[in-house]
Amino acid sequence: MRSFGFRVIPSDPDDRSGVPVAVAGQVMVDVQKIITDIGTSDVRIALRLQNEIPEGIRKKFDLTIGGSGPSGMSSGPSEGNDEAMENALTTLCETLDFLGKGAVGNWMTDKFEDDESRCQIAQDLIALNDHLAGYTLEYGIGDDVKRFHNLDKEKILRYTYNSDWVSAAIGVVVKDSVKKNHWNFTNDQYLVALSFAKNIAASDIPSFAKAGPVIVMGEVRRNDEGHIVSIERVKGCYTLPEVKFYRIITSNGDRSLLNPLIAIPSYDEEKDAWSLRNDIIGMNVTKPSWDECIIAFHDYAQFLFESYVDSGKEFEGEEKEISEFLQSLLPVI
């Protein structure tokens, strides 16, 4: 992994008073939050996670902070991090490069396609900019050191809200057991009320409930922990026949794939259980929630890669077929 670094310095090169620890510490907290929000957004999209990001995965984006002194405070990634951390750090540095020049353009919408993530990251950037008043953030990869202190705040503010919020959520649509003509959405033990936009005919909604796992498009709102708490103005509802994973991500691993590992989702209404399966390699996991099922599927996939690819062993019969299939998913080295 490449060496990234961050530190706070006075904006005035003649200022010898140094940087107050409180300022440097707050800026490092801001940097950490942006990295975590960028990283967890990336993971949420890659894994199709719907609610809170598991703590084991969130920790992939933890930085080690230290190096206080008259010139400021530095921060760098902790040892043993993988592709997920490097992707988040690279995205952060690229964002600071572009926005630190006072430019915005389509950067935020192109780089952060999800409305929810873009809003949160825009708020993070404004907080960082405000806490840097009178100081500069030095950052970079190796010896390529750059400086950030010139965010065009007014241009970024428009990304902190959205009057036409559209995002996606995976789950099942269920009829409200109490309120007539009301519908709920669920992917775990909680029910979330649904409201539909005018383009959705009331007569179409029962078919959504019969479809099993679906993707709903609307105003998906989350609490501070990342759990879905409401979905309003649903504009579309689509079946989910399969899920393609181009990365296998676990709490201690991150493996990019050239060809996707495909999972077939299903939901058992009687047992209130979610399943993901891949018949080619005999994977089938069942859990009480969509997110638990995703995590278990990836843990199982990582185990299979370690056992049938990383081990370097020779196999025969069905095990050879599993090994060859898994190898076919990987980039050619």
N, C-alpha and C positions, 0 to 999 in steps of 0.2 A: 504494500500500500504506500502511496506517495505521502510525503510529509507536509501537512498543512499547519499553519500557525496563525494566531490572532493575538494582538496586543493593543492596548490603548496608549496613546501619546498625546501631549499637548498640541493643539493646532498651531500655536505660535512657536516656531523653532527657537526663538530666543527665550522662551519661558523655561526657567531652570527650577521652577517650584515643584515639578513632578506632577503626578496624577494622584488625586485622593483615592485611597483604597476603596471608599464607598462608590466612587464613580466607576473605577475600573472593574470592581466586582459586579456592579449592576449591568455594565455593558457586556461582561462575560456571561451573565445570566441571560441577557437578551440574545446573544449569539447562540447560546445553548438552546434556547427556546425555538429560535428559527430553524436550527439544524434538526431538532426533534420534530417540529411541525412539517418540515420538508420531507424528512425521512419517513415519518409515519404516514404521511399522505401517499408517498410512493409505495410503501408497503401495503396500505389499504387497497390501492388500485390493483397492485400486482396479485394480491391474495384474494381480492373480492371480500375483504373483511367488512362487516356492517356496523359494528359497535366499538366498544373499547379495544384499543390495541393492547394485547397481553404485555405485562410488565417485562417479561423476558425478551421480547422483541423491541420494546421501547428502549431498553438499556443498550441496544446495539448502537444508539446514537449519543451515548454519554461521552462527554469530553473530560479530559483531565485538565484542571486549571491550576496554574501556579506561575512562578517566575516574577513575583512582584518586585518592584524597584523604582528608582527615580524616573525611568522612561515609561513606566506603565506596567501592565500585567499581561502575560501571554497565556495562550491556551492551545492545546493540541489534542488530537484523538488519542484515546487510551489504546494500549497494545491489544493485539488480537482481533481488531475489528476487520470487517470484510467488505464486500462489494457494496452492501447497503449503505454503510457509513461513507465510503468514498463517493458514491453517487450523490448523497445529500450534501457533502462538503463541496463537491464540484459545482453543484447547482447553486449553492449559496454564494460561492466566489464569483460565478458567472453573473449572478443577479446583482451583486454589489458592484462588479465591473460596469455593468450596463447602467444601473440606476444611479450610481455614484457620479456619473457624468451629467446628471440632470435630465437624462432622457428617459422616456417611458415607452412611447409607441405602442406596439402590440405585445411587448415583452411579457407582461403579467398574464395575459390571456393565452399566449402561445406556450409559455413555460409551465403554467399552472392551469390546466384545462378544467379542473373541477371547481365549481363555484365556491363550495364551502372552503376548500383548501386555499384558494386564491384570496378570499376574504380574510382568513386567519393570518396568512403570511403577510398580507398587506398591513394588517394591524401590528404584526411583529416588527416589520421594517420601520414603521412610524415610531414605535416605542424606542427602537434602537437609535434612530435619528435624534429623537428628543433627548435621550440620555447622553448623547455625544456632544451636547451643546458646549462649545469651547474646546472640544477634544476631537481626535481623529482615530479611527480604527485602522490599524495596519493589518493586512491579511495577505495570505498568498500561499503558493505551493513551492516549497523549497526556497530557493533564492529569488524567486519572482514575487517580490513584495509590492503590494499596491495599497492605496489609501482610500478610505470611504468617509465622507462627511458632508456630502452635498446632495441629499435626497430632495427631489422636487415633491414636497409634501402634498401640495394641492392636487397634483396629478395622481398621486397614490391614494389619496383619500377616497376617490370615487370607487375604488375596488373594495372598500371596507363595508359596502352595503350593495344590495342588488334588488332592484324593484321587480325583476323578472327571474327570480331564482329558479334554476332547474338543475336537479341532481338526480341520482339514481339510488334505489335501494332494492335489495334482493330479499324475498321472503314469500309468504303466502297471504292471500286475501281471504278473510273470514267474515261471515255475517255476524253482526252484533247480536248477542243472545238476549238483550234487553230492549234496546232501542230499535223500533221498526224503521226499515229502510236505511239503516246505518251499517257501515262496514269498517272493519279493522284490518290492521296489517300486523304480522308477527314473523320473527325469525328466531325467537327464543321464548322465555317464559312470560314476556311482557306483551301486552296488546297496545297498539298505537292506533289512534283514530285516524281515519282517512277522510279527506274531502276531495271532491272531483271537480275539475275544470268544466266549463260549459260545453267543451267539445266531446265530452264523454256522455253517451246516452245512458240513462238509468237502466235500460233494458240490457245493456252490455255487461254490467258489473257482475251479475251472477256467473257469467262465463269466466270472468277473471278468477273467481273463487274455485271454480272447478278445474282450473288449469294446472294446479300444483305450484311448484316453484316458479316465480315470475320476477321480472324486473319492472318496478314502477318508476315513472319519471314525474317528478314534481318538486315541490319545495320541501326538501328533507332537512329537518332541523335536529341538532344534537345538543346535549347538555355539555358541561365543561369536561366531563369524562369521555365524551365521544359517543355516548349512547343515543340512538335515535329516539326522539321524544314526540315528534309529530311529522306528518307528511300531508301537506296541503296542496290544493289545486293540482291534483294528479292529472297530467295531460296524456299519459299513455301507459299501457300495461302490456308486457310482452312475455311470452313463454321463454323458459330457460332450458333448452334441451341438453346443453352441455356447457362446461366451463373449461377454458383453455388456460393453462398455467405455463408461462414462459420463464418463470423463475421458481425454484424450490427454496422457500425461506423458512428457517427455523430459528430458535433462540440462539443457536450457535453455528449457523450455517447459512450460506446464500449461494445458490448454484444457478447460473444462467443457462438456459436451454436454447438450442438452435431450432428445434421442433417442439411444439407444446406437448405437455403431458395433459391428456384430456380426461376430465372427470364427468360422469353422468350423475346429476343430482336428482334426489327424490325426497318426498316428504310423506311420512306415515301419519295421517290425521289421528287414527285411533291411539297410537302409541306416542303421539306428539314428538316424533323423532326425525332427524335429518340424516340422510345418507349420501355419500359420494363413492362412486365405484369406477374402476377401470378394469374391464374384463380381460384385457390382453395380459396383464401381469397379476391378475387375481387380487387386486386391491378392492376392499370394501370396508368402509368405516361408517359407523352410526353413532351419533351423539345427540344430546338434547337440544342443541342449538346449531344454527348455521356456522357461526364462528368457531365453535368447538370442533365441528366436523372438518372445517377447513384446516385448522391447526393440526388435528390428528392425521389428516390425509397427507399433509406436508411432512410431518414427522415420520410417517410410514414410508413415504417416498424417499426421504433422506436416508432412512435405514436401508432401503433396497439398493440405492446407489452405492452406499458404503459397502454393502455386502457383496453386490454382484458386479460392481465396476471398480471402485477404489481399491478393493482387496487384491486385485490382480490375479485372482484364482482362475483356474480352468474349470468349466462346467460342462455337463452333458445333459441331454434330454430337455425337459421343461426348464430346468435352471439355465441351460445355455440359451434358450429362447428368451428368457427374461433378461439375461445379461446383454444379449445382442439388441433387444428392443431398447433397453435403457441407454446403451451406447449410441443408438441411432438418434437419440434426442439431443445429444451433446454436440457443442461446436467442434469442428475438426481442428485439432491442435497442429 
